[in-house]
Amino acid sequence: MRNRVYHCPVEVATDVVGGKWTAVVLAHVKEAPRRFSELRRLIPDISEKMLTQRLRSLEADGLL
């Protein structure tokens, strides 16, 4: 996580899942492990750049 002090677990959740596409990506990944191209097909409105950013962010936060 980022260098921030959290006082409540809800703060952590909203910080991590607060992005527009983060919850959508997590929903698809929780069903089964997915390749990048599979996620692109499942979420056609997300750009490659945004998907890459969301995946890297989730990986850095330890969720993927």
C-alpha positions as CSV (number, residue, x, y, z in Angstrom):
1,M,0.0,0.0,0.0
2,R,1.0,3.6,-0.3
3,N,2.7,5.3,2.7
4,R,-0.4,6.3,4.4
5,V,-1.9,5.7,7.8
6,Y,-5.3,4.1,7.8
7,H,-7.6,4.2,10.8
8,C,-10.2,1.9,9.6
9,P,-10.3,-1.1,7.2
10,V,-13.0,0.7,5.1
11,E,-10.5,3.4,4.3
12,V,-8.1,0.8,2.9
13,A,-10.8,-0.8,0.8
14,T,-12.0,2.5,-0.7
15,D,-8.4,3.5,-1.4
16,V,-7.6,0.3,-3.2
17,V,-10.9,-0.3,-5.0
18,G,-11.8,3.4,-5.5
19,G,-10.8,3.5,-9.2
20,K,-13.5,3.3,-11.8
21,W,-12.3,0.0,-13.4
22,T,-10.7,-1.6,-10.3
23,A,-13.8,-3.4,-9.1
24,V,-14.6,-4.6,-12.6
25,V,-11.2,-6.1,-13.1
26,L,-11.3,-7.7,-9.6
27,A,-14.7,-9.2,-10.4
28,H,-13.4,-10.9,-13.5
29,V,-10.2,-12.1,-12.0
30,K,-11.9,-13.6,-8.9
31,E,-13.9,-15.9,-11.2
32,A,-10.7,-17.5,-12.7
33,P,-7.1,-16.5,-13.5
34,R,-7.2,-14.3,-16.6
35,R,-4.7,-13.3,-19.3
36,F,-4.5,-9.7,-20.3
37,S,-6.1,-10.4,-23.7
38,E,-9.0,-12.2,-21.9
39,L,-9.6,-9.1,-19.7
40,R,-9.5,-6.9,-22.8
41,R,-12.3,-8.9,-24.4
42,L,-14.3,-9.1,-21.2
43,I,-14.1,-5.4,-20.5
44,P,-14.2,-3.8,-24.0
45,D,-14.7,-0.2,-22.8
46,I,-11.4,-0.1,-20.9
47,S,-8.3,1.1,-22.8
48,E,-5.1,-1.0,-22.8
49,K,-3.3,1.7,-20.9
50,M,-5.9,1.9,-18.2
51,L,-6.1,-1.9,-17.8
52,T,-2.3,-2.1,-17.5
53,Q,-2.4,0.7,-14.9
54,R,-5.1,-1.1,-12.9
55,L,-3.4,-4.4,-13.0
56,R,-0.1,-2.9,-11.9
57,S,-1.8,-1.0,-9.1
58,L,-3.6,-4.2,-7.9
59,E,-0.3,-6.1,-8.0
60,A,1.5,-3.4,-6.1
61,D,-1.3,-3.5,-3.4
62,G,-0.9,-7.3,-3.2
63,L,-4.3,-8.2,-4.5
64,L,-3.0,-9.9,-7.6
